Each structure stands twice: as structure tokens, then as C-alpha cells.
């Protein structure tokens, strides 16, 4: 994989200038991203390599480096592309409608992550998500919160508690794997150790797999809390 040049600390594909395209082979960034998403959907993020991506595109691996420097670039581009599949709609609604508009943005993000489970853990990597499709959704989210009366530190806190809820919920749902037998055995162990874990044993901790219901209820709790804190303009 390519590396940033000495003295260059700009690692994000979104912040580096595009390379000169003179002499460039007949391959586009859009084709690379489309092929990468298909490969990631089929085989997961751990199987993605520049060589395998080149094979899927029926090109030699060095030709990819006309368009991207590293595998991380490919992943960043692919993640942003999935956020653009079903983007949230900007709203000119009333301040009183802010809950519905926030819910719509988060539903768009959650849907993208659940359609492409490999992406669920990517936003937590070392680099921020700053592609144009994701930023368009973030703009709608923050504009909605400002319309509802959140500014300054309150806007930042409201933004990130909502972001962390949807990203954390989608990541858990997309990546957690447990069989029915593991649930049964694990819950039996909790009951056996009921003196140490009485609440977990009594409330079926390992049988809790209502992902959609838990997500909606958790979001309602957050929105109720934000409602109590907001200062309408």
C-alpha cells in the first residue's frame, strides 16, 4: 500500500488533491468504489486487499494507485458511497418537527450500515468520516438541532450522543454473533451464579435480541432528554 510522502501529515483521501490524470489508464474511481463495495459485501473487510480488488476489476494492481493511495482510501470512499445510497432529505420544517427530522437522518445512517455490515465498525477507526455524502447527512442533523434551539457546546453534545447511539447500535447488531444454544447455556450459567448476577439472571440478559425495538426505545429516551434541555429560538 502507498504511504504519505515525507512531511505530509494529510492521510484522508478527502483532503488530498487528486493526482494528475494524464496518461491514466481507463479505470475510474467510481468503478473502483463499486467493485470494492461488492467485494466487501460478499467477503467482509478483512478479505479486502488491493490485489483482490484489482482481480475483480480485471486490471493489474498498480493501476489502482492512479486513483487511491492505500486500502484505507478505498474503505473511506466505499463507506461514503453507501451513505449516499438512500440519503436523508433536507427539511424546511418547523422547530417543533425536529424529532422527526433527527429520526430520519439516523434511520438513513442505520439503514446503510445494516445493509453493509462490514461498514458498521469503520466509523470508529482512527480517521473521521468526512466524505461528502456523510457530511450532507451531518449538515441536515446539525441544522435540525440548531433549528430546535441547540447551539455551541449543547449542539456538539446533542450531535455526538445521537451519532454514538446509531453507530453503536448498528455496529452491535451487524457484528454480534451468538447461537441459540450459546444463549441457552449462557443464561443457565447466569442463573447458576444468580447470587453474583441476580438482575441478569432474572431478566433474561442473553435473550435480549430485539435490536429494532431497543434502538427505537433508546432513541426515544435520548430525544426526550434533549427535549428537556433544548432552548427554543
N, C-alpha and C positions, 0 to 999 in steps of 0.2 A: 504494500500500500504506500501511496505517496505520503510525504511529510511536509509540514510547513517549512518554508525557507528560513534560514538562519535570520534572527532578528524580527521575524514576522510572528506576532502572537495572535493573529486572527485565524481561528480554527473553523469558524462556522461557514458553511457553504453559502449561506445567505448574505454574508458580509464581505466575501472576497470578490474581486472583479472577475468577470468571465474571461477566459483565455481568448487570444486572437484565433479566429476560426479559419484563417487562410490555410489551405492545404488539408482541412479537416476531412476525415472520411465520412461516408454517407450514413451517419448514425446520429440520432438526436437525443438530447437529454430526456425528452418526453418518452421515447421508446425505451430508454434505459429504466426509467422510473416505472413504466407499465410492466416491463418484464420483471423488475425487482419485486413489485407487489405480488405478482402471480407466484413467483418463487417463494416469497416469504409466506404467503397464504398456504402453499402446499407443503412446505418443509420447515418453516419456522426460522427464527432469526439466527439460531446457532449454525444453521447449514448454509447461510448466505456467504459466499466468497466471490471475489471478483472473477475468478476463473469459471465458477459455475454460472455466474451471470452472463459472462461472455459466451459460454457454450449455448445458453438458452437463446441468445440473440444471434447465434451463428456468426460471431466475429471473434477476432483474436483479442485477448485481454488488454494488450496495450492500447487498443483503440478506445477503450472506455476512458482512459485518462485525458483524452481531449475534453471531456465533459465534467469529470469529477476527479478529485484528488485521492479520495480514500473511500473505504467501505462505509465509514460513518457518514460521508456525504450522501451516499446512496440511501442510507436509512433515513437521514434527515429529510431528503426530498420525498421519499416514499411516505413518511409519516404525514408530511404536509399535504400530499396529494390525497390521502384518504380523508383528511378533514375537509377537503373540498368536494367530496362526493355528494353530500347532502347538506349544504351549508345552511346555517340558521338565517332567517330573514330579518333584515333591519326593520325596526318598528318605530313608528312615529306616534305611538300610543300615549295614553295619559300616564302620569306618575302612578296612579292607582293600579295600573296594569303591570307594574314592574315584576311581580312574582311570576306571572305567566311568561313574560319575556325572558326572564332568567332561566326558567324551567326549559324553555325551548332551546336556548343555547346549550345548556348542559345535556339535554337529550340528544342533540346533534353530535356532540363530542362523544357521549357514551355509545351511541349507535355506531360511530366509526370504529371505536376501539373494540367493540364486541364483534363487529363484522370481520375485523382483522386482529385476532387475539395477540399476535406477535407484537403489535404496537403498544399494547397496554402498559408494558413496563418501560417503554422507550422514553416518555417524557421525564422520567425520574433520573435519566442519565446526567452526565456532568455538564451537558450543554443545554441552554434554554431552547424552548420551542419558539422560533421566531420566523417561521415561514409565512408567506402571505395569506394562505387560507386559514391557518390557525389564528393569525393576528386579526383577520377580519372578524372572526367569532369573538375574540377577546375585546375588540373595539365595541362590538354590539353589547357585550356583557358589561363593560365598564360604563358605556354611555347610558345603559339602562339603570345602573346603580347610581350614577350621578343624577339622572332624572328623578330617582327615588329619594334623593337627598343625601347621599353618601359622598364625602369629599375628603381629600387629604389622607391621613392615616386610616380613617374609617373606610375609605374607598379601597385602600390596599388590603386591609384586613378582611373586608367582605369579599373581595375578589378571590383571595387565596384560600379562604375557608371553603368557598364554593368549588374552586378548582381542585383542591385536595380531596373533597368529597367525591366528585365524579371520577377523578383519576384513580383514587384508591379503591373505590367500589368496582370500577371496571377492571382494574388490574387483578383484584382478588377473584372476581367471577371468571375472568378469562384464563387464569393460570392455576387456580386451586384444583387439584385432582384427588378425589377420595372416593373409594368404592363403598357400596352399601355394607359389605362385610367389615370394612375398616370402621365405618361409623358405628356399627353394632358392637364390635369388640372394644372400640374406644369408649363408648358410652358405658359399657359394662365395667370397664376399669374405673371410670369416674364414680360409678355407684359403689364399687368395692372400696374406693378411697373417699367415700362420702363425708367422712369426718374432716378431711382436708379441703374438699371441693363441694360443699353441700349445695351451693347455688347452681353450679354447673351440672351436678348430677340431677337435681330436681327439675331443671328447666330444659333438658334435652339439648345441651350445648352443641353436640356434634350432629344433631339432626336439623339444625337451623340452616336451610339452604334456599330460603325464599329470597333470592337475590333481588328480584324486581321489587317485591314488597318492602324489603329492608332499605333499598335505595330510595324509594319514594317517601317512606316514612322518615328516614334520616334527612332527606332534603326538606321535608315539611318542617322538621324541628329547626333546621338551620334558618329557613325563611321566617319562621315565627320569631326566632331570636333576633334576626336582622330587622324585622318589622318593629320590634320593641325598641331598637336602638336608632332607627333612622330619624332624620330631621327633615321633614318635607319642605321643599323650597316654595 
